[in-house]
Amino acid sequence: MQILVDLRGTGRSGALDCPAFHDGVGGYIARARRRALELGARRDSDGTGEAAEDVEDVLRALGAGQIDLYGDSYGTYAAQTFAYRHPERLRS
């Protein structure tokens, strides 16, 4: 069985649209601060740790045992976070 999970804030999981980041790379800190203020409390619930716990919740709901976890791009970091928090879940 293969399970694909959109991490929180991506894909079909309530993707964030940040107009401040559509153009250019300069002024990142000011743009990030502005976006954090716009998001309000939501900014604290869209982190990698929360995404890792979402994956665990999906696996628990499906009754899954150990898994082979794959992540690409940012998903490699998210997979490492998941592995750190739930090493007993991983076969590879």
Order of alpha helices (4+ residues) and beta strands (2+ residues): alpha-alpha-alpha
